[in-house]
Amino acid sequence: MTGLTQDTLRWYEREGMFPRIARGTDRRRSYDHDDVARIMLLVKLRRTGMSVTNMQKFVLLLQGGAETHPERMLLLREHRITVLAKLAQVQGDLDAVDAKISYYEGLLDPGLDCTGSPLDDSESRHQAPTDHSQGAPL
């Protein structure tokens, strides 16, 4: 259901991310809906870069009941700020990739080299392209 391997599920358990999971008569772990929901939340927190320490803190707060709601919210809001900063950085990086794609499309579509001159097939196969705005081959 979670898409995680047994080893990953055991890691979450060893790290104290959720209480002991109930076992069936066959001694296999039996995850209920709440267990799966918690695991999926933890996967999302981890995938967005939350530290194991903060994840453990969050899980500990979950056990505290409603009185820990403000602390949980603070932890999640701080993490949200970090995630938004990472998203902005990745968006900037993607914008640079998109700009480079557009640059090459502008050369390839009309059959130009990096200087804007028409391609000479025998020459173009042996030269590394150069981005003249940066002065380096790309």
Secondary structure, 3 states (H helix, E strand, C coil): CCCCCHHHHHHHHHCCCCCCCCECCCCCECCCHHHHHHHHHHHHHHHCCCCHHHHHHHHHHHCCCHHHHHHHHHHHHHHHHHHHHHHHHHHHHHHHHHHHHHHHHHHHCCCECCCCCECCHHHHCCCCCEECCCCEEC
